[in-house]
Amino acid sequence: MDASVINIAIVVVYLLAMLAFGWWGKSRTRNNSDFLVAGRRLGPFLYTGTMAAVVLGGASTVGGVGLGYKFGISGMWLVVAIGAGVLLLSLAFAGTIQKLKIYTVSQMLSLRYGSQATRTSGIIMLAYTLMLCATSTGAYATIFVVLFGWDRALAIAVGGAIVLVYSTIGGMWSITLADQVQFVIKTVGIFFLMLPFTLNAAGGLDGIRSRVEASFFQIDGIGVETIITYFVVYTLGLLIGQDIWQRVFTAKTPKVARWGGATAGIYCILYGAAGALIGLGARVALPSIDVATEGKDVVYAEVAQNLLPIGIGGLVLAAAVAAMMSTASGALIAAATVARADVLPFVAGWFGKTVNTEDSDNPEHDVKANRLWVLGLGIVAILIAIVTKDVVAALTIAYDILVGGLLVAILGGLVWKRGTGIAAAASMAVGSVVTLGTMIILEVNADEPLAGVFANEPIYYGLISSAVVYIAASLLTRPTEPHVMRNWQRRVAGQDSQEESAERIAAN
């Protein structure tokens, strides 16, 4: 049988399995908590798998191999920065975040500062998660274009519909179950198939070393400035992303959130090293790939089709699809959660209206409402992926504003008791404006399109200005109200039940 037919069959079986997990997850979804955070019942195995799956997307899998091909060992730094972010979040903050029993990052800000001004964070978070979903959707659709010969728009529509169906049906339970399969497929595909077959085809590490320049084995070959940027953007971004926090909320206990997440972080670092080695091996085994013309992301597919036996290539392609789908589904449910819990009440307040986003007297109705939000935003993400030629630029803008605008207020609230609501709101506003303003100025004066969007300076200037404003305003304004701090400390100590938490969130 033709190898391409086998590869297509394997990917089709994988896609059908994802739909099946959607129906399986539906049977475990009975209320709001089940749909949004898997009932806060995930143990170490499920939690580690779902955390690793959501952070290791197409950039980590396909992109990581491409970076290894282009730069050698130092191509691992992008994924290592992601792993470092997961480690830092898990060991330093995950235990506290899990105890809060909330659903969104914006709710944490409202609890900590007692200020409605921090609700603006929901709009930025919604833009970030929606663009992340659209980017991942467009990414795995490229594999469908190669496999099935479809038009790009059709590939995006079909692939997006599959993620949309299993995410809408069962919410976080379906996504978690799908993530476990995706985690296993990625692990087998990268560590047990691509890595050994590629290294063998290249003659092992000794064979590679004798046929490439020494720079490919230098740990900083990709450039020190690039490595620093990876840690600033990805490590810090992972500390505050709604898609990541929502996974932390699923943990059964603070201990699971802390150590399960730390295990996922270590796994990510190993994953990054494996991807770079695969790319480096492909550099020797497949030297004719023109990354300057075709782009570095083609390396992954070339390895799957040319270095792996018949059938194995299909599993590896399924691993790439799995990586992108896990990120897309996580971003989709995060976007729906933020839109319903944060953005809708905030916008309704402009018109003097109050919106109750949690129908505790009718759990089935509440789940139905969340399904509608996931469905609606999923369709929006698919349309964005279809009509936008450079979704990555839009994601970069959202990501820079997320880190430059929100990081200081969020981490400041977690680690500094003197931080105030006025300071948090001011730092968010200044950081966002400076980040976006710097981006615009650089873009206007740039010689090439999007040079300002992808520059490093906007996020650096945004972070610095946000930190200065936060510290100064906190010291110049009255401390947070004592009753707000008492409530916050009680929540951090894990003294409120889940039901009391929901009531307090609704009251705020």
Secondary structure, DSSP 8 states (H G I E B T S, - for coil): --HHHHHHHHHHHHHHHHHHHHHHHHTT--SHHHHHHGGG-B-HHHHHHHHHHHHS-HHHHHHHHHHHHHHGGGGGHHHHHHHHHHHHIIIIIIHHHHHT--S-HHHHHHHHH--GGGGGHHHHHHHHHHHHHHHHHHHHHHHHHHHH---HHHHHHHHHHHHHHHHHHHHHHHHHHHHHHHHHHHHIIIIIIIHHHHHHHTTHHHHHHHHS-GGGG-TTTT-HHHHHHHIIIIIHHHTT-HHHHHHHTTBSSHHIIIIIHHHHHHHHHHHHHHHHHHHHHHHHHSTT--HHHH-TTHHHHHHHHHTS-TTHHHHHHHHHHHHHHHHHHHHHHHHHHHIIIIIHHHHHHHTT-------TT-HHHHHHHHHHHHHHHHHHHHHHHHH-S-HHHHHHHHHHHIIIIIHHHHHHHHH-TT--HHHHHHHHHHHHHHHHHHHHHHHHT-SSTTTTTT-SHHHHHHHHHHHHHHHHHHHHS----HHHHHHHHHHHTT-S-HHHHHHHHHH-
